[in-house]
Amino acid sequence: MDVPRLVWVLTITAIVALLLFDFFFHVRTAHTPTLGEAAGWSAFYVGIAVVFGAGVWLFGGAGMGSEYFASYLTEKALSVDNLFVFLIIMASFKVPRPDQQKALLFGITFSLVARTGFILLGAALVNSYAFVFYVFGLILLVTAGRLLKSDDANGRSADNVTVRLAKKFLRTSETYDGDKLFTSVQGRRVMTPMLLVMVAIGGTDVLFALDSIPAIFGLTQSVFIVFTATAFSLLGLRQLYFLIDGLLDRLIYLSYGLAGILGFIGVKLILHALHENNLPLLNDGRPVEVAQISTGLSLSVIAGVLIVTLVASLVGVKVHATRAEHQVIGPQSEASKPDPADRE
């Protein structure tokens, strides 16, 4: 379905307006959001994404609507996983709690701009070279396998290329000056660590795009849906950070759920590549008759995996807590028993 230019203009205008609203009414004045504030605005942005998806379903049809919701759910789940690394970055740079909002918003905005470039590049490759689906599929399968490893599933690190380069080339002052990007030290104008944090968050999120963009192209080839699902998954990420800050450690099986989703989409991409095959080395350059995975099935699988992951994580945390409690109480109860020798 071709999206009219007016719809593009209105959509981009609305997204930019939401970012500006977020900055001027929430981030401009440094403060730490309350739990109620974070919950309310998180629900607001999710609601906007759902209403937009309903509009896509109404005017674009069930197929396009299913593609949007499958893409949005996948991107949102991946963005939640990104929050683990954001927490590590904030802790490693010792960002004051009230100033974290500004760093997050600017990093997310930079990421949205950069991801738009990736989306346009990916769309050009997909439209010109059918073998790109093989490449995207393999990327997702490798990523899924990496997430299944114990080290990657349970430990995350902010020590990536972007952070190392930022620390090397961006010379900053030793201390923060509120949420300012520049300050004066001994009469000289220098950058503050806040700029370094913004670059680290934005650059790290761009690295995550190397997995998420192929994943979303595995669900739809509509540039409009890819762009809007990516944008709406990033909008509200700042509020979500403060909302589930204390709950992230409870999502102990999130990486395994994401591995399942990425692996499923990777298989879907390879099946699609076989169906559209034009590589001379495979089946003499002719399409291969294989089963195709429908968008409706994709949406059901993604939603189902996320629900199972959430429930399993919450149950798993409760079981671990109960076991830990028994291990602590057990020895104490034995030690508290009176010694028969004492009675004598």
HELIX and SHEET records of a PDB file:
HELIX    1   1 ARG A    5  ASP A   22  1                                  18    
HELIX    2   2 PHE A   23  VAL A   27  3                                   5    
HELIX    3   3 LEU A   35  GLY A   60  1                                  26    
HELIX    4   4 ALA A   62  SER A   92  1                                  31    
HELIX    5   5 ARG A   97  ASP A   99  5                                   3    
HELIX    6   6 GLN A  100  SER A  128  1                                  29    
HELIX    7   7 VAL A  132  LEU A  148  1                                  17    
HELIX    8   8 SER A  150  ASN A  154  1                                   5    
HELIX    9   9 VAL A  161  PHE A  169  1                                   9    
HELIX   10  10 PRO A  193  PHE A  217  1                                  25    
HELIX   11  11 VAL A  223  LEU A  234  1                                  12    
HELIX   12  12 LEU A  237  LEU A  243  1                                   7    
HELIX   13  13 LEU A  248  ARG A  250  5                                   3    
HELIX   14  14 LEU A  254  HIS A  275  1                                  22    
HELIX   15  15 ASN A  283  GLY A  285  5                                   3    
HELIX   16  16 THR A  295  SER A  336  1                                  42    
HELIX   17  17 PRO A  340  ARG A  343  1                                   4    
SHEET    1   A 2 PHE A 182  VAL A 185  0                                        
SHEET    2   A 2 ARG A 188  MET A 191 -1                                        
END                                                                             
